[in-house]
Amino acid sequence: MRLCRGYFVGCLLLGIACDAVEPGVIAEADPPVGAGGENFYMYRGGPSLIGLAPGKLPDKLELLWTFKTEFEVKSSVAIVGDKAVFGSGDEKVYCLDKDTGKKVWDFKTEGEVESSPLVLDGVVFVGSGDGSLYALKLQTGEKLWAYETDDRILGAANHYTGEDGVLRIVVGSYDFFIHCVDADTGKVIWKYESENFINGTPCIMANKAVVGGCDEIVHVVDLENGKLLNGISMGAYIAGSLAGKDGHIYVGHYGEVVQCVDIVSGVVAWTFKDRSFPFYATPALTDDVVVIGGRDKRVHCLDRATGEELWHFKTRGAIDSSAVISGDKVVVGSDDGFLYMLSLKTGEEIWSFEIGEPVQGSPSVADGHIYIGSLDGSVYAFGERKDTDHE
């Protein structure tokens, strides 16, 4: 797992707003472009990264197929139409038939592909450890363009449509920058410089990109010009991504707490602390609850308004996997080698599957199926098996 390197926090960022926005209610991001139906087209399912999947999951699942790559799979699987797209540590992006697991194409980069793909309008946008953001044709894997940064891209890309109607892609890099590029051409629109690695995925909400960094700061950036609106000091490394809802971000970090923060005022609404273990995973949100796993080997369900713990579920390994909520169920992986499906209401285990090696990626849930990668190098698909005995 990556570690943050040093920090060089400027005094102007220590909780002081720069070009502060006017106080007010922050609305949610626009509906996802190119999403809909039972697609799970990007990391966490949508721009605000809340990890909420459409539809419902059955109580019992079966292994439908597996696909083996040549190295660890930490990337999430993007599900769009009949395609499943993900990256692998073997430096390739893979596209499979989502129903059979058969390979449609692969694309070779020059670095590990831990970044989770974003699929919009027939194009796959995905970062690589070689420092490039790639745009590939979904149907064929043909490269449309590559945008180079000065260091690794491990987090996923996000998107928004500008005031000029142009679709834009936003991604963080280990070069300390958040990069915004034109989706059609890969040409840079703006760059915002932080003080350390950007390891997570920018959260898009209310015309703002909100991202935590290894400089211990939550950066709130204007999407139109890349200018800093607010820098909120969290006092600890933020190695993962944030989830956003109703003008607040929800984040777990190396300060061994989960926090809810108003992105306009910078005020911490609540703090949850259980035991002295860091959090790496991205929270999943509903209107009522926050669900997040920690390196304390527990999945925690918190009241979204107060941060009070409603239940927790113990595993036998650290939980860097970011949970996904689908209907009345929670899906999450653990370093103990299991994929778990829990009751959202009680936290009780409904179903589990032993993969064997750590499961650190975020699950993808679409059309009653679960797709997940593992450090054993494979991607797994689970669902209800269709009856084919009537042939």
Summary of the structure (lengths in Angstrom):
residues: 391
radius of gyration: 19.3
end to end distance: 47.8
largest distance: 70.8
contacts: 1492
relative contact order: 0.17
helix: 2%
strand: 42%
